[in-house]
Amino acid sequence: MRVLIAPDKFAGTLTAVEAADAIAAGWRRQAPDDDLDLAPMADGGPGFVDVLHAALGGELSAVTVSGPHGSPVPAVVLRVGETAYVESAQAAGLHLLDGDPETATSRGVGELVLAAVEGGARTVVVGLGGSGTNDGGAGVLAALGATSDAVLDGGATGLSQVTTVDLAAARGRAGVTLVAASDVDNPLTGLFGATKTFGPQKGIAEERIAEVDGWLEAFATATDRRTSLEKGAGAAGGIGYALLLLGATREPGIGLVTDAVALAERARRADLVVTGEGAFDFSSRAGKVPYGVAGVASEALRPCIALAGQVLVGSREMRALGIESAYSLVDLVGEERALGAPADALADLAERVARTWSR
């Protein structure tokens, strides 16, 4: 049997590469003669550059940029021909937060873009997702030379008095084709905007949501209100908005990675497609890896199943996402082992699933 294994990361425990290896190891214990094709995936969030490097090759360049609260953090730029790929989570990721989320800046992401431009790239693709910042991308613009009567690289707080922003220098300094690889469709502000939707998971208190969103509304008014309403403007705490202001086009991250790893062609050669992520829930429909992989499998007329840390949807919702069956790591081994020995636990789950699906 030919099995295509295409998981996302299991956030906080396994990278996509580690998850694919663990699933393959367990599967082989039950079905050693199956032909396994490993295709680790990403949607623009953490792991985006690693997955593309594994698929495309290219040259990695190490850089040091500003973290969300100003401390230097390591990051990399992947160069493939004239195209560079960077990952916003490396500079502004949730895991880097060490202070007030309202003062967290995306400046380091702008520094990553600048490093790619200065390295000679003609196209820069920015993976968006996993951000701990919520500054509307103002820090990105500041790093590229934008000026204002407010503090652009002081987090959302710095925008509380903003009335004017001059983007001319930033647009000139970028001077390349920009692509925002986004896994969400949210606008910058409002009921479905960056602050309301993602602010709480970054530590912004519920009673602060309205005021912080108001600061981003003021920022949008001082820059380009219409662009702030576009799909993906609210990605990565508004980094998507900054890139759109600079003339970026938007591509779903999962679609970009799917093309890079030739997933459609590989799915057609498979008998079964296996995907997975840390928590499989209905939000997976919003540009996440399992939904994207399931769509490719459906087009190839191949069944798709999911292995996840937790399965939080019923069978009807699962099938609406294009997944035939989903299997929970926590249900099999318990939360303690799932978190304490995730690779071993995922291998055990894959071994059990292979009993049902391998023939």
C-alpha positions, 0 to 999 in steps of 0.5 A: 500500500502507498501511504502519503504522510503529510502532517502539520506540526503538533504545536508545542511538542513536535515539528512537522518533520518530527511528526511525519517521522513518528507516524512513519515509524509507528506505521512501519511496525504494523505494515513494514511493506507499505510504501511511505511518502513523507511530506511534512507541511506548514500553513505559514506559521511555525515550521514554514521555512523548515518545510520549504527548505526540505522541499525546495533546498536552497540556502539558509542564512542566519540573521539576528533580529529584534524580538517582540520586546526588543531582545535579539533573537535568531532567525533564518532567511531561506533563499531559493534562486531569486526568491527568499522565504521568511517566517514571522513566528521566528521574530514575533512568535507567541513563544517569544513573548516575555512581557505585556502583549500590548507592547509587543512589536513586529519590528523583527519581521520587518528586519527579516524582510530587509535582510532578504532584500539586502541579500539580493532577493527579488521576491520575498515570501513572508509566512504569517502565523503563530504571532505573539504581536498585535500591533497592526504590523506597525513595527514591520513598517518602522523597520523599513523606514516608515515614520509617524507622529506615534511610536510605530515599534512600541506595540499596539500601545504606541499607536494610541495617539497616531494620526499620521503615517508616512509610508514612502520610505518603507515602500521604496526600501522594500522595492521587491515583490512581496507575498503574504503567506497567510492562513487566516482571512480576518480583517485587521479590526472589528468583530472578526479582526486580529484583536477580537479573534486572536488577542486573548490567546496572546494574553490581551485581557478581555476587558482590554480588547475594545481599546486595543482594537480602537488603537488599530482602527486609528492606525488604519485610518492614518494609513489605508482604511480600505486595505485594513478590511481586506482578507488576511489583513488581520493575519499575525496580529496585523503583519498581513496588513503591513505587507498589504500596505507595501503592495504584497499579494496574498496567498494561502500559506497551505496552498503555497506549501502544497505547490512547493512539495508537489502534494497533488502529484504525490497524492495521486500516486498514493492509496491513502493520505494521512495528515495531522495536527495538535488539535483537530477542530472546526477552526482547521477549516480556516486555511489549516493544514488538515483541511488543505491536505484533505482537499488535495486528497479529495481532488485525487480521489483518495481517502484522507485520515487525520491523527491529532493530539486531540480530536474536537469535532464530531463525525459530521464536522469531520466529513465536512472538513474532508476527513474520513476518520480522525484519531486522538493521541490523548484518547489513546495514551492520555494527556500526560504521555501525549505531552511527555513523550509525543513522538513515541505516543504518536508512533503508537497511535499510527501503529494502531491506525495502520491495523485498520487502514493498511491492507 
